């Protein structure tokens, strides 16, 4: 398999910061910022938010969070923090699903792309891990599955 | 949001090792092993393989690899290595999609669960990164999206 250099198109990315506080059994997820969101957008000037889900979700409680909506631009600063009370052994079985959602003209939420982050090796020392994650476009994935 | 301890059910996991060799512009993906695969399986005694895709894929070349099929059991050792010639700048735009696939009774490939690994922060020093990733069950995700 050979990729060439022309493949290096702009990719939408999200920066997520995570920290597990063992003393208080609290998992904190900070949605910091996004880059290159317009490459995911069907139309210009849509408002987008970031949806965070902890999966598989617990039956008894909701595990879904949303940032506020912002006008799409090349760099979007959210800096919104979400906290979950969860034992460390449970957390390590979970996967974080990050979705970029826009409101369509019918005011319905439409997911444009996403990333998945396995929490199997989340560190429990209370140290913050901050990383950029590429967002896969759902339009692209749908087109792929039809081939 | 509060999770309780009972949530700590067994999760299927895959261990993946990755290494980027900058001198030869080669990305190596080792599918090392899987744990707890039976929790994903609709039937007992199915054979499963691991499918690895580099997404978004290049138009000109295939970016899909498959391990051999093995009888499902609690611990499956694959140790199969796949190599891709890819510039570092291109690699960092990609996402690795790992799927566990079984052959159904019609001999069609059926995906049971998967993980996604963003390559945005892949290290280029040639150091090997070996980690366990939780596998999300597709049955679970489909049931969720119907709610």
Interface residues (C-beta under 8 A of the other chain):
Chain A: X1 X2 X3 X4 X5 X7 X8 X9 X10 X11 X13 X54 X55 X56 X57 X58 X60 X61 X62 X63 X83 X84 X85 X86 X87 X89 X90 X91 X92 X93 X94 X95 X97 X115 X116 X117 X118 X119 X120 X121 X131 X132 X133 X134 X136 X137 X140 X141 X144
Chain B: X1 X2 X3 X4 X5 X7 X8 X9 X10 X11 X13 X54 X55 X56 X57 X58 X60 X61 X62 X63 X83 X84 X85 X86 X87 X89 X90 X91 X92 X93 X94 X95 X97 X115 X116 X117 X118 X119 X120 X121 X131 X132 X133 X134 X136 X137 X140 X141 X144
